[in-house]
Amino acid sequence: MNKKSAVLATVLAACLPLTTMAADTIKIDVIKNPYGGGRNTPELSTNPDYIHAAGLERLIEGWGGELIRPVQDVRLKPEQEHHYGEWNRMALANANFADKVREGLQDDMITVGLEANCNDLLGMLSGLKYDSDGNARKVGLVFYDSHGDFNVPETTLSGMLGGMPVAVAAGHALHNLRNTTGLTEPLPMSHIMWGGVRDLDPLEADRFREYEVRQVSVQDIREINDNFRNQFNALADEVDVVYVHVDMDVLEPNEVPGHGLAVPDGPSSKALAAAIGVMFENPKTVALGIASTPSFNADPDGVSRQAALNLIEGAIKGAQTR
């Protein structure tokens, strides 16, 4: 081998690890939506900022991700600020959330939504469903929550909008709110899967039975067993893309200190992260939403924040195996 060839071989050999590393790097887009639509709480939740403040950009890079742009922050536009009504303003913010989701979408990428609460899933779904030209895709929703969030105004006991977003997404109630977010076509019931549900209102439980909903139990999540895989695969086969949404109260209460709606006997964040990782092995799974993370004063030791970070890491690690 002459000197020129030897130098070239050395350069190529040095480049190989870099090529391998780049192939495993997952493109990430992070969007914060602090609008939750609560009527007795501050309009802007601190939950998204709390997760971001952990040094999320640095952590994502360490997990093998690469941000495609600076972390985005949803706000009402100046012309929207005069609108009133917490639910309505949340819906308008969700329409802006959808726009940001759409702007960032690329092939082989994960969109991460840091969301005030589960009402923000409407914006993510709208952003994933329609491209910038208005063309629609079939979007599947995997909804991890200790509650069903499948109430309608006629069945709810609390009256909380936060107990209704999946029903709204499915077109069962509050159609104007859904349309304002930009989700003009509701999700078919066959495109929704619940995970970890263990606290339903009585009439909400009737609705679960009526619609024979697709769901996996806490034990299924912990074991990542055949039922878990079969239910998820059946959903993925029916849709173009999948959005995995997590209300942090799905976890064991000791991992979400300060959460007012925690329910006993949930999965650990590590177990749920592993299950989410399996879902993100499928290229159709393109987005993760983290909602209702107790923040700052409610989580003085950072336990809830670490649990949320575990889930994001799980999604990235799963996508790296594609």
C-alpha positions in Angstrom: 0.0 0.0 0.0 1.4 3.4 -1.0 1.5 6.4 1.4 -1.5 8.0 -0.2 -3.6 4.9 0.1 -2.6 4.3 3.7 -3.6 7.8 4.6 -7.0 7.3 2.9 -7.6 4.0 4.7 -6.8 5.7 8.0 -9.3 8.5 7.3 -12.0 6.0 6.3 -11.4 3.9 9.4 -11.6 6.9 11.6 -15.0 7.9 10.0 -16.7 4.5 10.6 -17.6 5.0 14.2 -18.9 8.4 13.4 -21.1 7.0 10.7 -22.4 4.3 13.0 -23.2 6.9 15.7 -25.0 9.1 13.2 -27.2 6.2 12.1 -28.3 5.7 15.7 -29.0 9.4 16.4 -32.8 10.1 16.7 -34.1 13.5 15.5 -36.2 15.1 18.3 -38.6 18.0 18.3 -39.7 19.3 21.8 -42.7 21.5 22.1 -44.1 22.9 25.4 -47.8 23.6 25.7 -48.6 25.2 29.1 -52.4 25.8 28.4 -54.5 23.3 30.2 -58.0 24.9 30.2 -58.4 24.7 34.0 -61.1 27.0 35.5 -59.6 27.2 39.0 -55.9 27.2 38.2 -53.4 29.6 36.6 -53.9 29.6 32.8 -50.2 28.8 32.2 -49.0 25.6 33.8 -45.4 25.4 35.0 -45.2 21.6 34.3 -43.6 21.9 30.8 -41.0 24.4 32.0 -40.2 22.1 35.0 -39.2 19.2 32.7 -37.3 21.5 30.4 -35.3 23.0 33.3 -33.7 19.7 34.0 -31.3 20.4 31.1 -33.4 18.5 28.7 -31.4 19.4 25.6 -28.2 18.0 27.2 -30.0 14.9 28.4 -31.5 14.2 25.0 -28.1 14.4 23.4 -26.7 12.0 26.0 -29.5 9.5 25.2 -28.7 9.6 21.5 -31.1 12.3 20.4 -30.5 15.4 18.4 -32.8 18.4 18.5 -33.9 19.6 15.1 -34.5 23.2 16.4 -34.7 25.0 19.8 -37.4 23.9 22.2 -40.7 25.5 21.1 -43.1 27.2 23.5 -46.8 27.6 22.6 -48.5 30.9 23.3 -51.7 32.5 22.1 -51.2 34.9 19.2 -51.8 38.6 19.7 -55.1 38.4 17.8 -56.2 35.5 20.0 -55.6 37.2 23.3 -58.9 39.0 23.4 -60.8 35.7 23.4 -62.2 34.6 26.7 -63.1 31.3 28.4 -60.4 28.9 29.7 -61.6 26.0 27.6 -61.8 28.2 24.5 -58.4 29.7 25.0 -56.9 26.3 25.6 -58.4 25.1 22.3 -56.9 28.1 20.5 -53.5 27.4 22.1 -53.9 23.7 21.0 -54.4 24.9 17.4 -51.1 26.8 17.7 -49.6 23.6 19.2 -50.8 21.7 16.2 -49.1 24.2 13.9 -45.8 23.8 15.7 -46.1 20.0 15.5 -46.7 20.3 11.8 -43.8 22.7 11.2 -41.3 20.3 12.8 -42.4 17.0 11.3 -39.7 15.1 9.5 -39.1 11.5 8.6 -37.5 9.3 11.3 -38.2 11.8 14.0 -39.9 11.9 17.4 -42.0 14.8 18.5 -42.1 15.2 22.3 -44.9 17.3 23.8 -44.5 18.7 27.3 -48.1 19.3 28.1 -50.0 21.0 30.9 -52.5 18.2 31.1 -54.4 15.7 29.0 -56.5 18.4 27.2 -53.4 19.2 25.2 -53.5 15.8 23.4 -56.0 17.4 21.0 -53.4 19.8 19.6 -50.9 17.0 19.2 -53.4 14.8 17.4 -54.4 17.7 15.1 -50.8 18.4 14.3 -50.1 14.8 13.4 -53.3 14.2 11.5 -53.1 16.9 8.9 -50.1 18.1 6.9 -49.5 21.7 5.8 -51.7 21.1 2.8 -54.6 19.7 4.8 -54.1 16.1 3.8 -55.2 13.7 6.5 -53.5 10.6 8.0 -54.8 7.9 10.2 -53.6 8.7 13.7 -53.6 6.1 16.5 -53.7 7.2 20.1 -52.1 5.2 23.0 -53.4 6.8 26.2 -51.7 5.9 29.4 -53.6 7.2 32.4 -55.0 5.8 35.6 -58.3 7.3 34.5 -60.2 6.8 31.3 -60.7 10.5 30.5 -63.7 9.1 28.5 -66.5 11.0 30.2 -68.9 13.2 28.4 -70.9 16.0 30.1 -73.8 13.6 30.7 -71.7 11.1 32.5 -69.1 13.1 34.4 -69.3 13.4 38.2 -66.6 16.1 38.6 -67.4 18.2 35.6 -63.7 18.4 34.9 -62.7 18.9 31.2 -59.6 16.9 32.1 -61.9 13.9 32.4 -63.2 14.2 28.9 -60.4 14.7 26.3 -60.4 11.2 24.8 -64.1 11.3 24.4 -63.7 14.7 22.8 -61.0 13.4 20.4 -63.4 10.5 19.5 -66.1 13.0 18.6 -68.4 12.1 21.4 -68.8 15.5 23.0 -67.7 19.2 22.8 -67.4 19.3 19.1 -66.8 23.0 18.9 -63.8 22.6 21.2 -62.4 19.8 19.1 -62.9 21.8 15.8 -61.2 24.9 17.3 -58.1 22.8 17.9 -58.1 21.9 14.3 -59.1 18.2 14.8 -62.0 18.4 12.4 -62.2 14.6 12.0 -62.6 12.6 15.2 -60.6 9.5 15.9 -62.4 6.2 15.3 -62.6 4.1 18.4 -60.6 1.4 16.8 -57.7 3.9 16.6 -57.5 4.4 20.4 -55.8 2.2 23.0 -55.9 2.7 26.8 -53.2 1.6 29.2 -53.1 1.4 33.0 -56.7 2.5 33.6 -57.9 1.6 37.0 -60.2 4.4 38.2 -63.4 5.0 36.2 -66.6 6.9 37.1 -69.6 4.5 37.1 -71.1 5.8 33.8 -67.7 6.1 32.3 -67.2 2.4 33.0 -70.4 1.7 31.2 -69.0 3.6 28.2 -65.9 1.5 28.3 -68.1 -1.6 28.1 -70.4 -0.2 25.5 -67.5 0.6 23.1 -65.5 -2.5 24.0 -62.4 -0.4 24.2 -58.9 -1.7 23.4 -56.8 -1.6 26.5 -53.9 -3.1 28.4 -53.6 -3.5 32.1 -50.9 -2.4 34.6 -49.7 -6.0 34.7 -49.6 -6.2 30.9 -47.4 -3.0 31.0 -45.1 -4.4 33.6 -44.6 -7.7 31.8 -44.7 -6.4 28.2 -46.6 -9.6 27.6 -48.3 -11.1 24.5 -51.5 -9.2 25.2 -49.6 -5.9 25.4 -47.8 -6.6 22.1 -50.9 -7.9 20.3 -53.1 -5.0 21.3 -50.5 -2.5 20.2 -49.6 -4.2 17.0 -53.3 -4.4 16.1 -53.6 -0.7 16.6 -50.5 0.1 14.6 -51.6 -2.0 11.7 -54.8 0.1 11.4 -53.1 3.6 11.3 -50.4 5.6 9.6 -48.8 7.1 12.7 -49.1 6.5 16.5 -49.1 9.1 19.3 -48.3 7.8 22.8 -49.7 10.1 25.5 -48.9 9.7 29.2 -50.7 11.3 32.1 -48.2 11.0 34.9 -50.9 9.8 37.4 -50.7 6.4 35.6 -47.5 5.8 37.6 -47.2 4.5 41.2 -48.1 7.4 43.5 -44.6 7.4 45.1 -43.2 8.5 41.7 -45.6 11.4 41.3 -45.6 13.2 44.7 -47.8 16.2 44.7 -50.1 14.8 42.0 -53.7 15.3 43.2 -55.2 12.4 41.2 -52.7 9.6 41.8 -54.1 6.1 42.1 -52.5 3.1 43.8 -51.0 0.1 42.0 -49.5 1.7 38.9 -46.4 0.8 37.0 -43.0 2.3 37.8 -41.6 4.8 35.5 -38.9 2.3 34.5 -41.5 -0.3 33.6 -43.6 2.1 31.6 -40.4 3.5 29.9 -39.6 -0.1 28.8 -43.1 -0.5 27.4 -43.0 2.8 25.6 -39.6 1.8 24.2 -41.2 -1.3 22.7 -43.8 0.9 21.0 -41.2 3.3 19.6 -39.4 0.3 18.0 -42.2 0.6 15.5 -41.4 3.4 12.9 -45.1 4.4 13.0 -44.8 5.6 16.5 -43.8 9.2 16.0 -44.8 11.3 19.0 -44.8 11.2 22.8 -46.7 13.5 25.1 -46.0 13.9 28.9 -48.8 15.6 30.8 -49.6 16.6 34.3 -46.1 16.3 35.8 -46.1 17.7 39.4 -43.6 20.6 39.3 -41.4 22.8 41.5 -43.0 23.1 45.0 -45.1 20.0 44.5 -42.0 17.9 43.7 -39.2 19.3 45.9 -36.9 16.2 45.4 -37.4 16.0 41.7 -38.9 12.6 41.8 -41.8 13.3 39.4 -39.4 15.1 37.0 -37.0 12.2 36.9 -40.0 9.8 36.2 -41.0 12.0 33.2 -37.4 12.0 32.0 -37.2 8.2 32.2 -40.2 8.0 29.8 -38.6 10.3 27.2 -35.4 8.3 27.4 -37.3 5.1 26.9 -38.9 6.4 23.7 -35.5 7.5 22.3 -33.8 4.2 23.2 -36.7 2.3 21.6 -36.5 4.3 18.4 -32.7 3.6 18.2 -33.5 -0.1 17.6 -35.5 0.5 14.4 
